[in-house]
């Protein structure tokens, strides 16, 4: 997926199995923290939000990135990552995981 930023276009890649849990947790933390800051009228932890966004974005692209990614650019990139990794359906997939393990166990016996 291609996203236009202030420093040019970057190509985002879907998260792999190992990255998925870490990136998903970071993205949800970012959304929760950003939302709380907006509601209270003060984003007091801009550096924490920036670090979270930076970590998520760097794991999600092989494109050349600037040393610091602005919050404005992060707010363009993070929704694209949400869509690219189909996080709306992640909860449904996680709910099916225990059932898949049981079926897999039965098939092995």
N, C-alpha and C positions, 0 to 999 in steps of 0.2 A: 504494500500500500504506500502510495506517495503522498507526502504532506508538505505543503509550502510553509516555510517559516521565514523569519526576518533574516536568517543567514543562508537561505536557499532551500532547495528541496531536499528532503531526506526520505529514504526508503525504509519503511518499517517491516519487520519480519515477525511472524507469529511466535509466541513463546513456546519453547520446547517443554517437554515433560518436567525436567529439572527446574526450569525457570518459572514455570506456571504458578506454583504455590507462592514463591517469594514475590514475584511481580504482582500477583493478584492481591496479596496481603498489603504490599506497599501502596498499590493503587487505591484500595479501599481506605487505608489510613489517610492517604492524601485527600480523597474525596470527603471523608468525615471531618478532617481538620480544616480543610478549606471552607466547607459548608458552615462549620461552627464559627469560623472567623468572620465569614460574611454576615451571618445572623447576628453576631455580637457587635458588628461594626468595626472590629479591629482584628486585623490579621497579625497577631503579635509574634507568631513564629514563622515569619517569611523565610528565614534561613533553613528551618527544618523542612518546610514545604518544598523549598528549592532543592534541598538535598535529596528528599524522597523522589521528586520528579526527575532529577538528574539521574539517579540510580535506575529508575524504571526505564527511562528513555535510552540510556547507554546500553542496557541489556537487550534492547529491542531493535537495534539497528547496527549495521556495519558502516554506515555513512560517517563521514568526517564531521565531527561536532565541535563547536567552540568550547573553550575552557569552562564557560558558565552559560547555562541555558536560562533565558529569562522566563519568568512566570507566564508572561504573555504567550511565548512560544510553547511552553509546557501545556497551556490551556488549549492550544491547537492540536498538540500531539496526543495527549492522554485520551481524549474522546475517540480518536482514531484507533488507538490501541485497544480500547474497550470494545469497539466494533470488530476490529480485526481478530481478536481472540475470543469473540462471541461470549463475553462474560454474562450476558443476560441468561444464557442457557447453562452456565457453569453449575449453578445450584441444583438444577435438575439432573445433571450428569453425576454430581457428587452423591446425590440421593440414590442413584442406581448402583453405585460402586459396591456396597455390601452385597447386593443381590448378585452382581456379576461374580464376586468372589465365591459365593456359595455355589453357583452354577459351575464355575471353573473347578471347584473342589469335587463336585459330583462327576464331572467329565474325566477327572484323573483317576477315579476309583473304578 
